[in-house]
Amino acid sequence: MIEIENVTHRIAGRTILSDVSLELEKGGIVALVGPNGAGKSTLLSLVARLLPLQSGGIQVDGLRIGVAADDVLARTLAILPQELNVASRLTVRDLVGFGRYPYHKGRPTSEDTALVAHALTLFDLDDLAERQLETLSGGQRQRAFVAMAYVQDTEYLLLDEPLNNLDIGTSRALMEQLRNLAETRNRTIVIVLHDINYAAAYADRIVALKAGQVVADGPPDQVVDDGLLRRVFGTDARVSLIDGRPVVLV
């Protein structure tokens, strides 16, 4: 379980998160949605310890962020931030292999090599494995980064806007893979999404933030409605139920 307790965060004197408390149970997909500047990425970064906690507390399976050792946490949760600065001359195979570092500490075993090969296949990267990152399209690079986070083989996978640069077919394929991971391997996936239709279609739970506060939290069919769109996104778009899932009609 991820326990977020009364977390407040400020940047340059501006409040980004205000007294946020959440309990995210193990298993399934939790989608963080909300307008730009709502605090979604900041919250994810605090859980992933990419930002230092200023106020409140966060625990992941009883491991307290800011107290537990980094190498222990690296085997518990993996993060894909919005931006990653890596050497462009790395091959896709090398990049994905970095996800195994918390386990082998620079001395990969045959098991590590096999897990990397599996991730390359799972994310349709076999044909790109020996290509350098600088030769890839934005969507291909994004898939490689997701594969790197996946191969870290943690109970928790934190993804910040993983659908950036992906076309509709690749986006659907990635979300279906994440859905399969949650269902067959009991992974807990916390994902920041801008497209609320993807959140409604694939997430078990939606947490909507606005101005640094949680304003809605629950299953998609209980959370996504016309009122949420007006209150959180300031739009009069309508919501219709299709196959039991809410769909925003543009």
TAKAVEN-V681559 format. One record per residue. N is the residue number from 1. SS is DSSP state (~ for helix, > for strand, _ for the rest). OMEGA is omega as a letter, one per 30 degrees, with the letter a starting at -180 (NA if undefined). NEAR is the number of other ideal C-beta (glycine too) atoms within 12 Angstrom. Layout:
N|SS|OMEGA|NEAR ; N|SS|OMEGA|NEAR
This chain:
1|_|l|25 ; 2|>|l|41 ; 3|>|l|24 ; 4|>|a|37 ; 5|>|l|22 ; 6|>|a|19 ; 7|>|l|38 ; 8|>|a|26 ; 9|>|l|33 ; 10|>|l|19 ; 11|>|a|19 ; 12|_|l|7 ; 13|_|a|7 ; 14|>|a|15 ; 15|>|l|22 ; 16|>|l|30 ; 17|>|a|40 ; 18|>|l|26 ; 19|>|a|20 ; 20|>|l|40 ; 21|>|l|23 ; 22|>|l|33 ; 23|>|a|20 ; 24|>|a|38 ; 25|_|l|20 ; 26|_|l|24 ; 27|_|l|23 ; 28|>|a|30 ; 29|>|l|43 ; 30|>|l|45 ; 31|>|l|46 ; 32|>|a|45 ; 33|>|l|42 ; 34|_|a|40 ; 35|_|l|23 ; 36|_|l|18 ; 37|_|a|17 ; 38|_|a|33 ; 39|_|a|39 ; 40|~|a|41 ; 41|~|l|38 ; 42|~|l|37 ; 43|~|l|41 ; 44|~|a|46 ; 45|~|l|31 ; 46|~|l|37 ; 47|~|a|48 ; 48|_|a|36 ; 49|_|l|29 ; 50|_|l|25 ; 51|_|l|25 ; 52|_|l|18 ; 53|_|l|29 ; 54|_|a|21 ; 55|>|a|22 ; 56|>|a|26 ; 57|>|l|25 ; 58|>|l|43 ; 59|>|l|27 ; 60|>|a|37 ; 61|_|l|23 ; 62|_|l|16 ; 63|>|a|28 ; 64|>|l|23 ; 65|_|a|35 ; 66|_|l|22 ; 67|_|a|16 ; 68|_|a|21 ; 69|_|a|15 ; 70|~|a|18 ; 71|~|l|16 ; 72|~|l|20 ; 73|~|l|32 ; 74|~|l|28 ; 75|_|a|25 ; 76|_|l|34 ; 77|>|l|39 ; 78|>|a|42 ; 79|>|l|39 ; 80|>|l|42 ; 81|_|l|28 ; 82|_|a|25 ; 83|_|l|17 ; 84|_|l|26 ; 85|_|l|10 ; 86|_|a|22 ; 87|_|a|13 ; 88|_|a|18 ; 89|_|l|14 ; 90|_|l|26 ; 91|>|l|25 ; 92|~|a|39 ; 93|~|l|31 ; 94|~|a|26 ; 95|~|a|41 ; 96|~|a|43 ; 97|~|l|31 ; 98|~|l|32 ; 99|~|a|37 ; 100|~|a|37 ; 101|~|l|25 ; 102|~|a|27 ; 103|~|a|26 ; 104|~|l|23 ; 105|_|l|13 ; 106|_|l|12 ; 107|_|a|12 ; 108|_|l|24 ; 109|_|l|15 ; 110|~|l|12 ; 111|~|l|16 ; 112|~|l|27 ; 113|~|a|20 ; 114|~|l|17 ; 115|~|l|26 ; 116|~|l|38 ; 117|~|l|24 ; 118|~|a|21 ; 119|~|l|37 ; 120|~|l|33 ; 121|~|a|21 ; 122|~|a|27 ; 123|_|l|39 ; 124|_|a|22 ; 125|_|a|37 ; 126|~|a|21 ; 127|~|a|15 ; 128|~|a|26 ; 129|_|a|28 ; 130|_|l|18 ; 131|_|l|25 ; 132|>|a|21 ; 133|~|a|32 ; 134|~|a|17 ; 135|~|a|16 ; 136|_|l|27 ; 137|_|l|17 ; 138|~|a|17 ; 139|~|l|26 ; 140|~|l|28 ; 141|~|a|34 ; 142|~|l|35 ; 143|~|l|41 ; 144|~|l|46 ; 145|~|l|43 ; 146|~|l|48 ; 147|~|l|43 ; 148|~|l|41 ; 149|~|a|41 ; 150|~|a|39 ; 151|~|l|41 ; 152|_|l|37 ; 153|_|a|32 ; 154|_|l|33 ; 155|_|a|29 ; 156|>|l|44 ; 157|>|a|41 ; 158|>|a|44 ; 159|>|a|46 ; 160|>|l|36 ; 161|_|a|32 ; 162|_|a|46 ; 163|_|l|35 ; 164|_|l|29 ; 165|_|a|22 ; 166|_|l|27 ; 167|_|a|17 ; 168|~|a|14 ; 169|~|l|14 ; 170|~|l|26 ; 171|~|l|29 ; 172|~|a|19 ; 173|~|l|24 ; 174|~|a|41 ; 175|~|l|32 ; 176|~|l|21 ; 177|~|l|31 ; 178|~|l|41 ; 179|~|l|24 ; 180|~|l|19 ; 181|~|a|34 ; 182|~|a|31 ; 183|~|a|18 ; 184|~|a|13 ; 185|_|l|22 ; 186|_|l|17 ; 187|_|l|33 ; 188|>|a|35 ; 189|>|l|47 ; 190|>|a|51 ; 191|>|l|46 ; 192|>|a|42 ; 193|_|l|40 ; 194|_|a|26 ; 195|_|a|28 ; 196|~|l|36 ; 197|~|l|31 ; 198|~|l|34 ; 199|~|a|41 ; 200|~|a|37 ; 201|~|a|29 ; 202|~|a|36 ; 203|_|l|40 ; 204|_|a|33 ; 205|>|l|35 ; 206|>|l|42 ; 207|>|a|42 ; 208|>|l|39 ; 209|>|l|38 ; 210|>|l|28 ; 211|_|l|24 ; 212|_|l|27 ; 213|>|l|28 ; 214|>|a|34 ; 215|>|l|28 ; 216|>|a|31 ; 217|>|l|30 ; 218|>|l|23 ; 219|_|a|23 ; 220|~|a|38 ; 221|~|l|23 ; 222|~|a|20 ; 223|~|a|33 ; 224|_|l|41 ; 225|_|a|28 ; 226|~|a|20 ; 227|~|l|20 ; 228|~|a|35 ; 229|~|l|31 ; 230|~|a|18 ; 231|~|a|22 ; 232|~|a|34 ; 233|~|l|29 ; 234|_|l|15 ; 235|_|l|18 ; 236|_|l|14 ; 237|_|a|22 ; 238|>|l|18 ; 239|>|l|27 ; 240|>|l|19 ; 241|>|l|18 ; 242|>|a|16 ; 243|_|l|11 ; 244|_|l|13 ; 245|>|l|25 ; 246|>|l|31 ; 247|>|l|25 ; 248|>|a|31 ; 249|>|a|17 ; 250|_|NA|14
